[in-house]
Amino acid sequence: MYRIVEKTPLNPTVTKMVVEAPLIAKKALPGQFVILRAGADSERIPLTVADYDREKGTVTVIFQVVGGGTMELNALKEGESLHDFVGPLGRASELDGLKKVCVVGGGVGCAIALPVAKALHEKGAEVHSVVGFRNQDLVILEDEFRACSDKFVLMSDDGSCGRKGLVTAALEELILAGENYDEVIAIGPLVMMKFVVAVTKKYNVKTVVSMNPIMIDGTGMCGGCRLTVGGKTRFACVDGPEFDGFEVDFDEAIHRGAMYKDFEAHAREEACNLLNQEVR
């Protein structure tokens, strides 16, 4: 049912996939996500809607190949179909009324940040984008960010592209230079978002973060994606995925996100062995 109409590698570990899903394309908004399965027995994978085309009836997702489930997904070819593709899920980004925003993206999180930056640009807001990667080989969507940003800053850990350093340093420089943002929107690894919030708290700049905890059903029933926000339990799938960064308990989220590392490593090894057998 959900035919893959385009599959493009963006870097050695990140893939863009355009899927035929007209009903989802009709309703999807920036900030929302889908849950998909490559096959009938595959893992359920939540992925943010990176783009959509209502006329063509397609939805774009961008994913990093890190475990067994994403390895199975990446093994599918153009013309083949996904078993499940459910959405749009979650709450859309709240962008109305924003006049000047800094969008901060890290790594594959830039795939989630881009549709937000594009939507803000289309609404006439002034958009500053600060994006960071470990090195030049991992850079994705640079041209797309430049096209929708009034100011664009590229950072890399090793200095192989853009400026050497962290996105937090670039963000603080902009704030100290007098850029008065209505809001900072940070999307990326939990540690990155935690330290972006540490910067913006100093200057009392409202900050929204997009959370990516473990998720199973996407309807709030399983409780796997629970977070502590403002001292209360919230579920990323129905209450988010975006939350007030000042209220998120990042240390708890980081701890819970690391609980299944051993299981994930085992699943990745099994997927590698299975794919190797299929190749032979």
KAPETA-V510978 format. One record per run of one state. SS is the DSSP state (h for helix, s for strand, l for the rest). FROM is the first residue (numbers start at 1). LEN is the number of residues. If there is no record, write none. Layout:
# KAPETA-V510978
ss:SS from:FROM len:LEN
ss:SS from:FROM len:LEN
This chain:
# KAPETA-V510978
ss:l from:1 len:1
ss:s from:2 len:10
ss:l from:12 len:2
ss:s from:14 len:7
ss:l from:21 len:1
ss:h from:22 len:6
ss:l from:28 len:5
ss:s from:33 len:5
ss:l from:38 len:7
ss:s from:45 len:9
ss:l from:54 len:4
ss:s from:58 len:7
ss:l from:65 len:3
ss:h from:68 len:8
ss:l from:76 len:5
ss:s from:81 len:2
ss:l from:83 len:1
ss:s from:84 len:6
ss:l from:90 len:10
ss:s from:100 len:7
ss:h from:107 len:16
ss:l from:123 len:3
ss:s from:126 len:8
ss:l from:134 len:2
ss:h from:136 len:3
ss:l from:139 len:3
ss:h from:142 len:7
ss:l from:149 len:2
ss:s from:151 len:6
ss:l from:157 len:6
ss:s from:163 len:2
ss:l from:165 len:2
ss:h from:167 len:10
ss:l from:177 len:6
ss:s from:183 len:5
ss:l from:188 len:2
ss:h from:190 len:13
ss:l from:203 len:4
ss:s from:207 len:4
ss:l from:211 len:15
ss:s from:226 len:4
ss:l from:230 len:2
ss:s from:232 len:4
ss:h from:236 len:4
ss:l from:240 len:2
ss:s from:242 len:3
ss:h from:245 len:3
ss:s from:248 len:1
ss:l from:249 len:1
ss:h from:250 len:8
ss:l from:258 len:3
ss:h from:261 len:19
ss:l from:280 len:1
